[in-house]
Every structure is written in C-alpha cells, then in structure tokens.
C-alpha cells in the first residue's frame, strides 16, 4: 500500500518541502493557519486539512515545520492534535529547529499509540528546498529512518545524515546553525571594515572567494547588504529581516542553553547572539 503523507507548517521553509510530495505521487494532506499556501499546494495536487488531527487521520507519515518548540508541542497535542488523529505505526518527522527535549516530548506523547518520531531537522534554506537540495539531520531509530526513506527521497536529492538516537538531529542542527551565524558575523564585520577604508564590497568578495574564506552562504548573506538603502529601509524588507532575526535569536538561545547544560562555554556564539539585529539590518535600536 502506498504511503500517505501529511505536512503541517507551510511557511518559508515548510512550503517548498511540502510542494514536492503530491507531485511525487503521494496522497498528501497539508495544514497551515494561513490559507494561502494551503490553496497553492491544493492546486498542485495536495488536499487541505482543517486542523492537525485531520492531517493525522489522512496520513501515515507527517512532517512538521512550524517556527518554535511551543508550536510543535501544540500541533501534536490535544483532541485536535496530530497524535489524536494518527493510527498506530505512523511516523512523525519534526523538521523545526528545536531543543532535543521537544523531540522527546513528542516521542513520549506518541508512544501510547505506537507512533514513531524522528527529529528530522533541515538545513539549506528555502531556495535549496525548492531545488530538492536540503540536508536532513535525523535523530531516531534506524528502522524508522529507513521507513521514512520514500519521503526523504521525494523531497531532497541529498543523502540523509543519520546523527544518532532521537534528539541527535536537533543537537546537530543547533551546532550547524552556530557555524552559520558566526560566519555571517565574520562576513558582516569584514564588509563593514572594507567599506570604511574605501574598498568595494565586490573586491572583498572576489578575494574571499579566491582564497576560499568566503563560503557560498556568506556571499549569499552579503547580497542583502548590496540592496539600495530605500529597499533596506522599506516596511516589507524590515518585516522580513525581523522575522529572520527572531528565528536566529531563538536558534542561538537554544544553542547556548544546550551548551550550558553540557558544561561548554561559547563566548563567540554568545556575542553573536546579541548582534542579530545589526547583522540583519533591523532598525531596532534596543537590539543594536
């Protein structure tokens, strides 16, 4: 019998992942609090679900890509939650960047119904998700990872990285995000210095690309700083950057919390966590 799939959370990252499922031949159920992305995926072959429970009733394997830990807990719990609707033998994949404890919460909540849970965190961003080039960082039992293989194959050409038992995917994602934001801080400060001493940003990028010190992600990050000032100060740009800033601050807070629990000092990460408004160009003086 063909796997029926579901997806909850059709935002910047979730929608391009979910968009690959129906075209791959899966019966696909989707849900989001915003009706616009649901309508877009329904037009491409998916079915709209009225709530998380309805997704569970229609699917054997469900991906969750909502912003924060509290949202993950909310969509799986309660009478209208995902777990209430799913049948035994199903699999829940948590794609959100969360603390390991959140993955464990979902596992414990789902255990009474014999529903497996993977913390299948994603890295690569929306553009790579559209091109099926996301990397899945997965924690969980090997047989469950293998059962979810058709879903992974349908949504990414990149081999899955099985990081270890449940929670390992979340831990690895926080480590990777720490690298990302520290890279962006380095790119920003080198750009600021280059501009201050009269060097064009393009020359800095050419030199950094030539010797390998500027990565693709760093160059992509620097692109936003080339936009005209009227664009950077616009309401739409500021709203987008504020959203990115809040996600980054949350991710770094979780990395620092995990470090404290593990007895590790992250002085550079701590400093960068206080600099996200500056790095994203957000006009919030309290955060700069």
N, C-alpha and C positions, 0 to 999 in steps of 0.2 A: 504494500500500500504506500502511495506517495506521501511524503512528509507535508503536513500542513504547517504553515509558518505564520507568525504574527510579529508585529513591531509596535512598540509604544514609545513615542517621543520623536516627532518629525521636525526637529529644529535644524540648525545649521549643519550639524554632523549626522543626525539621525536620518533625515530625509534622503540624502544621496545613498546611504547604505540600503535603506528600505526600498528605494527605487529599483534596485537590481533583482528583487525577489520575484515579483509577478512575471517579469519578462523571462526569468529562468525556468518558468513552468510551475512554480509553486502556487497552490491556493494560498492567498496571502490576505491576512486581516491586519488593518492598521488603525491606530488611535492616537489622537493628539487633542489638546484643549483648543487648538487653533484649527478651524475647519478648512482653511485654505490649502495647507499642504495635504490634508486628507483627500480633498477633492482632486488635487493634482495627481495623486497616486491612484485614486479610483479610476480616473480617466485612462491610466496606463495599465489597468487590469486588476488592481487590488480591490478589497472590499472594506468599507468603513465600519468600524465597531463603535458603539455608543459609549463604551467605557472599557476599563481594563479587564473586567470579568468577561465581557463579550469576546475580547481577543482570546482569552484563555479557553473559552468554550469552543472556539473555532480552530485552535492551533495546537500542534504537538510540541512546537519549538518556538519560543518567543524571545526576541531581542528587546532590551530596554535601553534607551538612550535619552535620559532626562537629566536636567542640569546638576542636581545635588543629591547628597545622601538621603535627605528627608523626602525628596520626591521619589526616589527608588523605593524607600520603605512604604510610602503612601500608596503607590500603584500596585504593590504586591499584596497589601493587607486589606482586611475588612471584607464585608459582604459583597462589595462591588469591585474588589481587588482581583488581580490576575490569578493568584493561587486558588481563590474560591471557584474560578471557572475552569481551571485546568484539570485534566484527568491524570491518573497515575501513569508514570512512565514518561511524562513530558520533561522538557528541559528549558530552563530559564537562563538566558545569557545577559549578564549585566555589562553593558558597554560603557556606562558612565564612569568618570574618574571619581572613585570613592575610596573611603578608608576600608581596609580589609575587614573590619568589624561589620561593615554594612553587607558585604558578601556573605559573611557568616550569619547575619540576621536573616537574610533571605533563605539561606540553606536551612536554618532551624525552622523557619516558618513553613517551608515547603516539605520538610521531612515527613510529616504525618501523612502526606498524600503520595509519598514515594516519587516526588518530582526532583530531578537533579538540577543543580545550579553550577554555572561556570561564571567566574568573573572574567569576561572576555573583553577586556579594555581595548580601546582602539587608539592608534596613533598615526598621524599623517595629515589630518585636516580634511576639510570638505572637498577641496579640489582633488585630492588623491582618492577620496571616497568615490567621487564621480567616475574616476578612471579605473576603479577597482584595484587600487594600489595601496589600500590601508594595510597596516600591520596589526594583527590581533595578538595581544599579550594575554595569555589564558592561564587561569588557575583552576584546578579541578581534577577529577578522576580521569585517567586515560580513556576508559571505555566511553565516558560521556563526551569527551573531546572527539573521539572517533565517530560517535553517533551524530555529532553536530557538523561533521565534515561537509556534507552537501550544502549546508547554509554558508559555511566559511568559503567554500569554493565558488558559490554563486555571487558572493559579494566582494571577493578580493582574489587577485592573482598571486599575491604574496603568501608564501608559506606561513602557517600559524606558528607562533613561538609558544610552546607549552612550558610555562615558567615553573610549574610545580603544583602542589596541592592548592585547594581553594584559598584565595587571598593573595596568592603569589602574583596573579595578573595585576591586581590593584597596587601591590607593592612595587612591581616593576614599572608600572605606568607613572607612579609618583617619582621614581628615580629618573625616568626618561624626561619627564616634564621639568624636573630640576635642571637638567642639562640644557633644555630648550631655553628657559628663561634666563639662565646665566649667560648663554650665548647671545641672547638679544641685548642684554645689558652691555656686554662687551662691544657688540656692533654699534649700539647707540653712542656709547662714550667715545669710541674711535671716530665715529661720524661727527660728533659734536666738536672734537678737537680739530679734525681736518677742516671743518668749516671755519672754525675760529682763526686758524692760521692761514687761511686762503687757499686750501686745496679743494678742488671739486670732489663731490661725493663719488662721481663716476671713476675718478682716478683711484680713490681709496678702494672701491670695489674691484677695479681691474687688478690692482696689486694684491689684494686679499685673495682673489680667485686664482691668481697666477701661482702664489706660493701655497695654496690650499688652506689658508687660515679662515677664510670666509666660506661657510657652508652654503648649500642651496637654501636652507631655512633662514639663515642670517641675511642673505641677499633678498629673499622674499620679504622678510620683515622690514628691511631698509626701504623697500619700494614705497611704502606708505609715506615716508618722510620726503619723497620727491613730489608729492601732490602739491598743487597750488594752495597757498595759505587760505584762500576763501573756501576751498573744499575742506581743508582740515578743520576749519572753524565752523563748518556748517552743522546744522542740527542733526542731520542724518548721519554724518561721519562721527560726530561726538557720541551719538546714541550707540552706534556700532562699537566704537572703541571702549565705551563704558561697559558694555556687555563683556567684551574680551577681557577688560581689566578685572572685572569681578570674578570671572572664571579663573583667571590667572592667580588672583589673590587667594581664592579658595584652594586651588591646587597646591600652591606653595604653603599655605597654612597646614594642609594635611601632610605635606612632606616634612614640615618642621615638627608637627605633632608626632609623626612616626619616628622621627629622629630622636626626639626627647624620650619616647618610650623605649627606644633602643640604646640609649646612652651615648648617642653620637652628636657632636657639635657640628652645625652647618652655618658658620659665620657668614660666608658669602651668600648662601641662599637666604639667610635672614635679612641681610641688607637689601638684596634684590627684591624680596617680598614687599619692602616698603617703597619700592621705586616704580611700581607698575603704572601708575597714572602718568608719570614722566615718560616712561618708555612707550606708552601708547598715545601720548599727546593729548591726554584727557585734561580738560580745563576745569580742574578741581583743586584749588589752592590748598585745601586742607590735606590733600593726599600727596602734594608735590613737595 
